[in-house]
């Protein structure tokens, strides 16, 4: 399953996003943001699955990623 990276403005928000995604059955890990997506504090969530579904779950929880991309 493909993984996508969701960049956030702080490590605290990235950890919250990871928790929300895991509660919804999505494999998610907090990682350092790759240079190709460098925004904010430098922390992102790497999540497996459909990026649209993942973004919808995050947005429903009030979390909007600053950038979304694929690992290189």
C-alpha positions as CSV (number, residue, x, y, z in Angstrom):
1,X,0.0,0.0,0.0
2,X,1.3,3.4,-0.9
3,X,2.3,5.9,1.7
4,X,1.7,9.6,1.6
5,X,3.2,12.4,3.7
6,X,1.1,15.0,5.4
7,X,3.1,18.0,6.7
8,X,1.9,20.0,9.8
9,X,3.0,23.3,11.4
10,X,4.1,21.7,14.7
11,X,5.2,18.3,16.1
12,X,2.3,18.5,18.5
13,X,-0.2,18.6,15.7
14,X,1.6,15.8,13.8
15,X,1.4,13.6,16.9
16,X,-2.3,14.4,17.3
17,X,-2.9,13.6,13.6
18,X,-1.0,10.3,14.0
19,X,-3.3,9.4,16.9
20,X,-6.5,10.3,15.0
21,X,-5.4,8.2,12.0
22,X,-4.5,5.2,14.0
23,X,-7.9,5.3,15.8
24,X,-9.4,5.2,12.3
25,X,-7.4,2.1,11.3
26,X,-4.8,3.9,9.2
27,X,-1.1,3.0,9.7
28,X,0.6,6.3,10.5
29,X,4.0,7.4,11.8
30,X,5.4,10.8,12.8
31,X,8.5,11.5,10.6
32,X,10.9,14.3,9.8
33,X,9.5,16.2,6.8
34,X,11.4,15.5,3.6
35,X,13.1,18.5,2.1
36,X,10.8,18.3,-0.9
37,X,7.9,19.2,1.4
38,X,9.8,21.4,3.9
39,X,7.2,23.6,5.7
40,X,6.6,24.4,9.3
41,X,8.6,22.7,12.1
42,X,9.9,19.8,10.0
43,X,7.5,17.1,11.2
44,X,4.9,15.2,9.2
45,X,2.8,12.1,9.3
46,X,3.5,9.3,6.9
47,X,0.2,7.4,6.3
48,X,-0.7,4.3,4.3
49,X,-3.7,4.4,2.0
50,X,-5.8,6.7,0.0
51,X,-4.6,10.3,0.5
52,X,-8.1,11.7,-0.1
53,X,-9.7,9.5,2.7
54,X,-6.8,10.3,5.0
55,X,-7.1,14.1,4.4
56,X,-10.9,13.9,4.9
57,X,-10.4,12.2,8.3
58,X,-7.8,14.8,9.4
59,X,-10.0,17.7,8.2
60,X,-13.1,16.3,10.0
61,X,-10.9,16.4,13.2
62,X,-10.0,20.1,12.5
63,X,-6.5,19.3,11.2
64,X,-5.5,20.7,7.8
65,X,-2.1,19.6,6.5
66,X,0.2,22.4,5.1
67,X,1.4,20.0,2.3
68,X,0.7,16.5,1.0
69,X,3.1,14.5,-1.0
70,X,4.7,11.1,-1.8
71,X,8.0,10.0,-0.3
72,X,10.8,10.1,-2.8
